[in-house]
Amino acid sequence: MGLFDKVVKVAKDAGTVTANSISAKANEIRHLQEKYALMSDDELIHIASSNGLFGKTQTEKGAAFRELRSRGYNPDDIRSR
């Protein structure tokens, strides 16, 4: 196997890992959206505004924020509660 073949293999492996990572993240977001669609506004506001060591992840906060936006809240409403 020549140098070019090794470079192509490394690039292909990196692409596969990246594609799998993106797919996993998309599945996580889809799952959170389904779960958060069933939650109350207060629960979602708590998630979206959580901070600190035991706060929610950015992905969880973003999904809660998007659900609240779809329910008619604007960013100022969410932050002020």
N, C-alpha and C positions, 0 to 999 in steps of 0.2 A: 504494500500500500504506500503510495507516494504522499508527499507533503500535502498536495492539493486535495487528495482523497480524505486525509485526516482533517483538514480544515473544513471540508464540506460536511463530514460526519459530526464534528463538534457543533457546527452551525445548525445542523438539522436537529441534533439532540437538544440544543438550547431552545430552538423554536418549539419543539414538542413540549418541553417543560413549561415554557411561557404560555402556550396555548392551553395546556392542562390547568395552569394556575388561573388564567382568565376564566375558563369554564367553571372551575370550582367557585370562584368569587361570584360569578353570575348566578350560580345555583344558590349560594348563600343569600344573596340579595333577594332573589325570587322567593325563597323560603321566608325571609323576614317580612317581605311585603304581604305575603299571605297571612302570616301570623299577626302582623300589626293591623291589618284591615279589620280584625275582630276585636281589637282593644278599644277602650274608651279614650276620649280626647285627653282626659287628665293623665291616664297612664302613658300616653304617647308624649305629652308635654314633659312628664317626669323623665322619660328616656332621652328625649331630645336635648334636655337641659342638664343632664347629669354630667358631673365633672369629678375630678380627683382620682385617687388610686382605685377606687371601686366603681368608678363611672363606666358607662357603656362604651363600646368601641366606636370609632368614627363611622363604621359601616352601619351599626345599629342606630346611631344618632341620625345618620343621613336617611335611613329608611323611615324612621319615625317622623322626621321633618317632612319628607316627601308625602307621607300619608296625611299629615296635618294640612299641608298645602292643598292636597286634593280635596280636603274637607272644607276649604274656604278660609283657612287661617293665613295671615300674612306673616312674614318673618318677625315683624315688630310685636305682633300678638303673642307669638310663641316665646320670644325672649323676655317679654314683660310679665309672663305668668309664673 
